[in-house]
């Protein structure tokens, strides 16, 4: 380690840098003492590829799931497909238990052994862009509220109609989907068979 007068002389002879402010004069100083006004952005290598997560074996299209979080927690829904983002497309159906077409992370569902036939259910045109927010004109404060687009309403009706025809073929399935999942004081979640 250098100290004393020799250390000061070495610091004084350090390489100088110079930069110029936009429309200003040239500023010089010792390297590391002064910083430019704008932060320099350096590229940190290639952008990593974000692959969607693998879907659990208990979560397959047609299986009944229990939602664990969010507005509809405790509701049973039907898994329709896995979207390209890795999220699950589910529906209540809306006319049975009030859960609309939604995207759900598989971390927040429990897969059950109950299956629903998806014959006639066409969800090929529904993807992540279907759920993008739409630009709406500003509405006065007294008229505020959520407004569902006509495209979403039409998609919900077609999916519900096909799902209901399949659900009605199985006895007690509609009542099962309407029932909310809850745990009592003496229930052992780790011992339950879903």
N, C-alpha and C positions, 0 to 999 in steps of 0.2 A: 504494500500500500504506500502510495506516495503522500508525503506530507510536507508542510513548510513551504518555503519559497519555490522549490522545484515543482511541487504540485500545482501551485498557482500559475507558474509559467506554462506548464503543460496544458492547463485549462484555457489559458489565454490564446495559445496557438492551435486550439481545436479547430476542426474544419467548420467553416461558416456556411450558413445557408441563407438564401434570399428568396423572398416572395413579394408579390406586388398585389396590393388591394385593388379592386376594380375602381379605376378612376383616381387612384391615390399614388403616393410616392413609394419608392422601393424601400423595404424595411429589411435590415440585416441584423443578424444576431448569432449567438452561439447555438449550435445544434442542440435541441432538447430544451432550450430555455423559452422560446416563443413558439406559438402554435398558429397555424392559419385560421382565419375566421370561419371558413366552412369546413365541416368534417369531410375528410376524404373517405369514400366508400370503396373498399377493396372486395373483389369477388373472392369468395371462400370456396373455390372448387365447384364441381358440378352439382346441380340441384339433385337431391336424393329422390328416388322414385318412391312414391307413396302407394304401396300395394294395399288393396282392401284386405281386412282381416279374414281369416278362415271362419266359416260359419260352423257352429257346433252341430253335432250329429242329431241332437234333440230338436233342433230348429230347422225343419224342412218345410217346403211349401205345402200347405194344407194342414199343418199341425196347429193345435190350439195352444196359445201361449198365455201366460199370466203376466200382466204389466206390473212392474215393481215400483216405478217412479213416475212423476209427472201428474198431470191433471187427471188421468184415467187410471191411476194406480189401483190395483186390486181387480181390474176388469179383465175378462177373458176375451181374447181376440184370435182371429185366424191369420196365420202367416200366409202371404200371397206370393212373395218372391224376395230375393236378395237384390238390392240395387247395386249399381257399379261403385258407389261410395262405400259399400260394406254395410250400410244400414238395411234394416228389414222393412218391407212394405207390409203393413197390417191393416185389417179392417175389422170392425166389431161383429157383424155388419151394423151400420149406423141405425137402421130401423129396429135392431134387436136390443142393443145395449148402449147406443149413443156414441160409439167410438167411430170416428170417420176414417177415411183413408189417411194413414199417417206413416211417417218414417220413425223407426225406433232402433236404438242401439241394442245389440244382442246382449250386452252386459246387464240391461235392465229388464230382462224377461226370464221367466222360468218356462222351459219347454215341457209340455205334458205328453202323455202317451195317446191322447185323443186326436184323431185325424178327421178332417173334413174333405170330402171329394171336391176337387176344383174343376170338374167337368163343366165346360161352357163359360168359365171365368176367364176373360181376356184382359190381362193387365200389361200386354206387350208395349202399349203406347205410353205407359206411366213410368217415368224415370225421375232422376233428381231435379231436372229442369222443370218438371211439372209442379214442384213445390217452391219454385223461386218466387220471391216477393214481387208483387206488381206495383207499378207506380200509379198512385191514385191522386186525383186532385184533392186539395185541402177541403175538409168538411167543417162547417161551423160546430162549435162545442156541443150544442144541444142535440145535434144529429149524429154524434159519434157512435161508433160501434163496429164490430167486425162485419165485413161484407164478403161473403163467399162468392167467388166468380162462377159464372154459368158453366164454364168448362169443368170445374171441380164438382159442381152439383150433378152434371150429366154423367161424369165418370163414376160418381158415388152411386147413382141410381142403377147404372148398368151392372156394376160389380155386385151391388146388394141383391138385385133381382136374381142373378145367377147363383149367388151364394145361398140365398134363402131357399131356392128350389132344391139345392143339395142338402141343406140343413133339415128341411122338413121331411126328408126321406128317413132320417134316423130318429128313433123315439127318444125323447127327453133331451135331445141335443140343444134345442133352442132354450129350454129352461136352464141347462148347464151354462150356456153362454151368457144368459141374463144374470146368473148368480155371481155375486162378488166374492172374491177370494179373501178370506180373513183367517187369522190365527187366534185361537183362544188361549187362555192362561195355561192350560195343561197340554197344549199341542207341542210336539217335538218336531221342528222343521227338518232336522237332519234325518229323522226316521220316516218321514212321509214319502210315499211313492206317488210321483206325479204321472 
